[in-house]
Amino acid sequence: MRTADFLRISDNPEDPGTQPPSTNPEPPAYLGGYADPDGVLILNQGAAIENSSLTYITPEGNIEQNVYQKVNGSAFGHGGQDLYMHNGKLYILSTNKDVYQKHEGDGTLVIADAVTLKREKVFKFDELKYPRPEGSLDENEFLPLVTPLRNIVVIDEKNIFFSDQKALFRFDSTTGELNIVEDSYHFGNQGNTIEAVAGTQGMVVIGDYIYTGGGGFWASTRLLEFKKGENKATRILPDLKGEFISGVCQTGKREIMIATCGRSESTKSYFIFVNLDTWEIVKEKQVSADISAEFFDTPGIALAGDYVYFCAGKPSVSRISLKTWKVEENIIDLTKDAPNAKYLNCNAIADPIKKYLYVAISDEYYETTISNGNLLVYDCSGETPVLVKNIENKTSYPVGIYPMSKFYK
């Protein structure tokens, strides 16, 4: 155990203090329809020759395809990236840039009723421009996003945080105002370029704050805290062990676990637990395993019960016990359950309540090829994961799998 130095962005940086209580309302009562906490949404990015889509697993286990299109008569977008549910609204982030006009959907950011999926608001790619940050040498006053876009979380309709290849942004859907968030980027090439610092796989929302990892070439590995209504970090915990962010998850009411790793196939990784009130590291464990998120924008780790599951880009699943820290390599061989499938589509996703693990795998993995695919569902509540469902050819290159219960925590 050790206490880390920290940076606090405030009027008195020498006073660590604690956060004020959240002003967010209590979580809403459980909703029905597509927002049912026992349902699962799958975001299909699709091949370059098709639109993105949503597949839905009903609470009864039935599979419904193209659910957004069936409700609205159109696709939400092309190059789907991520989605988030908040206060009965579903926020869907897609690239949907002009180059894909042949397959253009409704917009880059689509806000729909989470229960019915009926479209409510749409923001096109060209509408999502932000004021040039101070220090940038770009000649344009307003700058466009850099595709592909990445991850999205929502505190409220005025505080929608999402990222592109350069930085984290805060968007107000009531005014259409988009702002780049300080401390999530660094200027490169003497101010001619904006370079990413925030690693947004697995951003966590707790009350009025979001937490994400960061680092890379321009900054030490770090934990970043951002508050609603503000366009800069409120606290930064720098100099964490590990070179890259694998993921971030909440492990207690006021505790965050950040997982870091080395380059691909490196077996030197760390799990770092941070108390959010004291902004101190309360526990740190090194493990000999590759927990890299690889090239996916989903977190490289999935927490279910006392285990962290990970794939590291391989068609197999390994796990680490948070009690004993024992590493069990290849506890699931995905090719045994889907013999023709060879490619992981996104990192494994866990439902921590049911202790189910969802893994998407496909026969091919090419932009111009529509491939056969399997969504494998494992019950991880026992000592050994057990396959409970093999969903064949109902998805197309999933980039995100969302047990809806995650949005009710």
C-alpha positions in Angstrom: 0.0 0.0 0.0 1.3 3.5 -0.8 0.0 7.0 -0.9 0.5 8.6 -4.3 1.3 12.2 -5.0 -1.6 13.9 -6.9 -2.5 17.0 -8.8 -5.8 18.8 -8.0 -7.0 21.4 -10.4 -8.7 23.9 -8.0 -8.4 27.3 -6.4 -6.2 25.8 -3.7 -4.1 23.0 -5.2 -2.5 22.3 -1.8 -5.8 21.4 -0.3 -6.8 17.8 -1.4 -10.2 18.1 0.2 -13.0 15.8 -0.8 -15.8 16.0 -3.4 -19.2 17.5 -2.5 -22.1 15.2 -2.5 -23.6 14.5 -5.9 -26.5 16.7 -7.0 -27.8 13.9 -9.4 -31.2 12.5 -8.6 -31.7 8.9 -7.4 -31.5 6.4 -10.2 -34.8 6.1 -12.1 -37.2 3.2 -11.4 -36.7 0.3 -13.7 -38.0 0.9 -17.2 -39.6 -1.5 -19.6 -39.3 -2.0 -23.3 -35.7 -1.9 -24.7 -34.6 -0.3 -21.4 -35.6 -3.3 -19.4 -32.7 -4.1 -17.0 -32.9 -7.8 -17.9 -32.4 -7.1 -21.6 -29.2 -6.7 -23.6 -28.4 -4.4 -26.5 -25.7 -5.2 -29.0 -24.2 -2.4 -31.0 -23.3 -3.8 -34.5 -20.7 -1.6 -36.3 -21.3 -3.7 -39.4 -19.0 -3.9 -42.4 -18.2 -0.8 -44.5 -20.9 -1.8 -47.0 -23.7 -1.8 -44.5 -25.2 0.5 -41.9 -24.7 -0.1 -38.2 -27.6 -1.6 -36.2 -28.9 -2.8 -32.9 -29.6 -6.4 -31.9 -31.7 -6.9 -28.7 -31.8 -9.9 -26.4 -35.1 -9.8 -24.6 -35.4 -10.8 -20.9 -36.9 -14.1 -22.1 -33.8 -14.7 -24.3 -35.4 -14.0 -27.7 -33.3 -12.3 -30.3 -34.6 -9.2 -32.2 -32.5 -7.8 -35.1 -32.4 -4.2 -36.5 -34.6 -2.9 -33.7 -33.8 0.7 -34.2 -34.6 0.5 -38.0 -37.9 -1.2 -37.4 -39.0 1.6 -35.1 -37.8 4.6 -37.0 -37.6 3.3 -40.6 -34.0 4.3 -40.9 -30.6 3.4 -39.5 -29.1 5.5 -36.7 -25.7 5.7 -38.4 -22.8 4.2 -40.1 -19.6 3.2 -38.2 -21.3 2.8 -34.8 -19.0 3.3 -31.9 -20.7 3.3 -28.5 -23.9 4.0 -26.7 -25.1 5.0 -23.2 -28.4 5.1 -21.4 -29.4 7.9 -19.0 -32.7 9.1 -17.6 -34.8 7.1 -20.1 -32.8 8.3 -23.1 -30.4 6.2 -25.3 -27.4 8.1 -26.7 -25.9 6.4 -29.8 -22.5 7.5 -31.1 -21.5 6.8 -34.8 -18.9 8.1 -37.2 -21.5 8.8 -39.9 -19.2 11.1 -41.9 -19.8 12.3 -45.4 -17.4 9.8 -46.9 -20.0 7.1 -45.9 -22.9 9.0 -47.5 -24.0 5.9 -49.5 -24.8 4.3 -46.2 -25.6 7.5 -44.2 -27.8 7.0 -41.2 -29.7 9.5 -39.1 -26.7 11.2 -37.5 -23.4 11.0 -35.6 -25.1 11.5 -32.2 -28.7 10.1 -32.0 -30.8 10.5 -28.9 -33.7 8.1 -28.7 -36.3 7.1 -26.2 -34.7 4.2 -24.4 -38.0 2.3 -23.9 -39.3 2.6 -27.5 -36.1 3.5 -29.4 -38.1 6.2 -31.1 -35.7 8.9 -32.4 -35.9 12.2 -30.6 -32.8 14.3 -31.5 -30.1 14.0 -34.2 -26.8 15.8 -34.5 -24.9 15.5 -37.8 -21.2 15.2 -38.1 -20.8 18.7 -39.6 -22.7 20.2 -36.6 -20.3 18.8 -34.1 -17.5 21.4 -34.3 -15.7 23.0 -31.3 -13.9 26.2 -30.7 -10.2 26.1 -31.4 -8.4 25.6 -28.0 -6.0 28.2 -26.9 -2.5 27.2 -28.0 -3.6 25.6 -31.2 -2.0 26.9 -34.4 -4.8 25.7 -36.6 -6.0 28.5 -38.8 -9.7 27.6 -38.4 -11.8 29.1 -35.6 -13.9 25.9 -35.2 -12.4 22.4 -35.6 -14.0 19.2 -36.7 -13.8 15.9 -34.9 -11.3 13.3 -36.0 -12.9 9.9 -36.9 -13.4 7.2 -35.9 -15.0 8.4 -32.7 -14.6 6.4 -29.6 -16.6 6.3 -26.3 -19.5 8.1 -24.7 -20.9 8.5 -21.2 -23.7 10.8 -20.0 -24.2 12.7 -16.7 -27.2 14.6 -18.0 -28.5 16.1 -21.3 -26.1 19.1 -20.9 -23.1 17.0 -20.0 -22.5 14.3 -22.6 -18.8 13.3 -22.7 -17.4 11.5 -25.7 -14.0 11.1 -27.4 -12.5 11.1 -30.8 -8.9 10.3 -31.8 -7.5 13.5 -30.2 -9.4 14.3 -27.0 -12.4 14.1 -24.7 -15.3 16.5 -25.4 -18.3 17.8 -23.4 -21.5 18.3 -25.4 -24.7 20.1 -24.4 -27.6 18.6 -26.3 -29.9 21.4 -25.4 -27.8 24.1 -27.1 -25.6 22.1 -29.5 -22.5 23.5 -27.9 -19.4 21.3 -28.1 -16.2 21.9 -26.1 -12.8 20.2 -26.0 -11.9 19.2 -22.4 -8.6 20.4 -21.1 -6.1 17.8 -19.7 -7.5 15.1 -22.1 -5.0 16.2 -24.8 -1.6 17.6 -25.5 -0.4 19.9 -28.2 2.2 18.2 -30.5 4.4 19.6 -33.3 4.7 23.0 -31.6 0.9 23.4 -31.4 0.1 22.2 -34.9 -1.5 19.0 -33.8 -3.7 17.9 -30.9 -2.7 14.6 -29.4 -4.7 12.3 -27.2 -3.9 11.9 -23.5 -7.2 10.4 -22.2 -7.7 6.7 -22.7 -11.5 6.5 -22.6 -12.1 2.7 -22.6 -14.4 2.1 -19.6 -15.2 5.6 -18.5 -17.1 5.5 -15.2 -19.8 7.9 -14.1 -20.3 8.4 -10.4 -22.7 11.2 -9.5 -21.6 14.4 -11.1 -18.2 13.1 -12.1 -16.6 10.8 -14.7 -13.4 8.9 -14.3 -11.1 7.7 -17.1 -7.5 6.7 -17.6 -4.9 8.5 -19.5 -1.2 8.6 -20.6 0.7 7.6 -23.6 3.5 9.4 -25.4 2.7 12.9 -23.9 1.9 12.1 -20.3 2.5 9.6 -17.5 -0.1 6.9 -16.9 -2.8 8.6 -14.9 -6.4 8.6 -13.5 -8.4 11.6 -14.6 -11.6 13.1 -13.0 -14.0 15.4 -14.8 -17.0 17.2 -13.4 -20.2 18.1 -15.1 -20.4 21.7 -16.3 -16.6 22.0 -16.5 -14.2 21.7 -19.5 -11.1 20.7 -17.6 -10.0 18.0 -15.1 -10.9 18.6 -11.5 -8.2 16.1 -10.2 -5.4 14.1 -11.8 -3.6 11.2 -10.2 -0.4 10.9 -12.2 2.6 8.5 -12.4 0.7 5.3 -12.1 2.5 2.0 -12.9 2.0 0.5 -16.4 2.3 2.0 -19.9 -1.2 1.8 -21.2 -4.8 1.9 -20.0 -6.7 -1.4 -20.1 -9.8 -0.2 -18.4 -11.4 1.5 -15.4 -14.3 0.1 -13.3 -16.0 0.9 -10.0 -15.2 -1.5 -7.2 -16.9 0.2 -4.3 -19.2 3.1 -3.5 -16.2 5.4 -3.4 -13.5 3.3 -5.0 -12.2 3.0 -8.6 -10.0 0.2 -10.0 -7.7 1.2 -12.9 -6.0 -1.6 -14.9 -2.8 -0.8 -16.7 -0.6 -2.9 -18.9 2.4 -2.9 -21.2 2.6 -3.3 -24.9 0.7 -6.1 -26.6 1.8 -9.6 -25.3 3.6 -8.0 -22.4 2.8 -9.9 -19.2 3.5 -7.1 -16.8 0.2 -5.5 -15.7 -1.2 -3.7 -12.7 -4.5 -3.3 -10.8 -4.6 -0.1 -8.9 -7.4 0.8 -6.4 -8.1 4.4 -5.7 -10.1 5.9 -2.8 -12.1 8.8 -4.4 -12.5 10.8 -1.2 -8.8 10.8 -0.3 -7.6 10.5 -3.9 -5.0 8.0 -2.7 -4.0 4.6 -3.9 -5.2 2.1 -1.3 -4.0 -1.1 -3.0 -1.8 -2.0 -5.9 -1.2 -5.5 -7.4 1.1 -6.5 -10.2 0.0 -9.6 -12.2 1.8 -11.6 -14.8 -0.7 -11.5 -17.6 -1.5 -9.6 -20.8 -4.7 -7.6 -20.1 -4.3 -5.3 -23.1 -7.4 -3.8 -24.7 -5.6 -4.2 -28.0 -7.1 -2.1 -30.7 -10.6 -2.2 -29.3 -12.4 0.8 -27.7 -14.1 -1.5 -25.2 -12.2 -2.0 -21.9 -9.7 -4.9 -21.8 -11.1 -6.1 -18.5 -14.6 -7.3 -17.5 -15.5 -7.6 -13.8 -17.9 -10.2 -12.6 -18.0 -11.4 -9.0 -14.5 -11.9 -7.7 -12.9 -12.3 -11.1 -11.6 -10.0 -13.8 -12.0 -11.6 -17.3 -9.9 -10.6 -20.3 -9.1 -11.6 -23.9 -6.1 -9.5 -25.0 -7.2 -9.7 -28.6 -7.2 -13.5 -28.7 -10.2 -15.9 -29.3 -10.0 -17.1 -25.7 -10.8 -15.8 -22.3 -8.6 -15.8 -19.2 -9.3 -14.5 -15.7 -7.7 -13.2 -12.5 -9.1 -13.7 -9.0 -9.3 -10.5 -7.0 -9.1 -12.6 -3.8 -6.0 -14.8 -4.5 -4.6 -12.9 -7.6 -4.2 -16.3 -9.3 -4.1 -16.0 -13.1 -6.0 -18.7 -15.1 -5.0 -18.5 -18.8 -7.4 -19.6 -21.5 -10.2 -20.8 -19.2 -12.5 -20.5 -22.2 -11.5 -21.6 -25.7 -14.0 -19.7 -27.8 -13.2 -21.7 -30.9 -14.5 -24.9 -29.2 -18.0 -23.3 -29.0 -17.7 -21.5 -32.4 -15.4 -23.8 -34.5 -15.5 -21.6 -37.6 -14.9 -18.3 -35.8 -11.4 -16.9 -35.6 -11.6 -13.2 -34.8 -12.6 -11.4 -31.6 -14.9 -8.5 -32.5 -14.7 -6.5 -29.2 -13.4 -7.3 -25.7 -15.5 -9.5 -23.4 -18.3 -7.7 -21.6 -19.6 -8.8 -18.2 -23.0 -8.5 -16.5 -21.9 -8.2 -12.9 -25.4 -8.9 -11.5 -26.1 -12.1 -13.4 -22.4 -12.9 -13.7 -22.8 -13.5 -17.4 -20.0 -13.0 -19.8 -20.6 -11.9 -23.4 -18.1 -12.5 -26.2 -18.5 -11.7 -29.9 -16.4 -13.6 -32.4 -16.6 -13.9 -36.2 -15.3 -16.0 -39.1 -13.8 -13.0 -41.0 -12.8 -9.5 -39.9 -12.6 -7.3 -43.0 -14.2 -3.9 -43.6 -15.8 -5.0 -46.9 -16.9 -8.5 -45.8 -20.2 -9.3 -44.1 -19.1 -12.2 -41.9 -20.8 -15.0 -40.0 -20.6 -14.3 -36.3 -21.4 -15.8 -32.9 -22.3 -14.1 -29.7 -21.3 -16.5 -26.9 -22.9 -16.1 -23.5 -21.3 -17.8 -20.4 -22.6 -18.2 -16.9 -19.6 -17.3 -14.7 -21.4 -17.7 -11.3 -19.8 -21.1 -10.6 -16.2 -22.3 -10.4 -16.0 -22.8 -14.2 -17.7 -20.7 -16.9 -20.6 -22.6 -18.6 -21.9 -21.7 -22.1 -25.6 -20.9 -21.8 -26.3 -19.4 -25.3 -24.7 -19.4 -28.7 -26.3 -16.7 -30.9 -25.4 -17.4 -34.5 -25.5 -14.9 -37.3 -27.7 -12.3 -35.5 -25.0 -9.7 -35.2 -22.5 -8.0 -37.5 -19.1 -7.0 -36.0 -20.3 -6.0 -32.6 -18.3 -3.1 -31.1 -20.3 -3.0 -27.8 -22.5 -5.3 -25.7 -24.7 -3.7 -23.1 -26.5 -5.6 -20.4 -29.0 -2.8 -19.6 -28.7 -3.4 -15.9 -25.4 -1.6 -16.0 -27.3 1.7 -16.5 -29.3 1.3 -13.3 -26.4 1.1 -10.8 
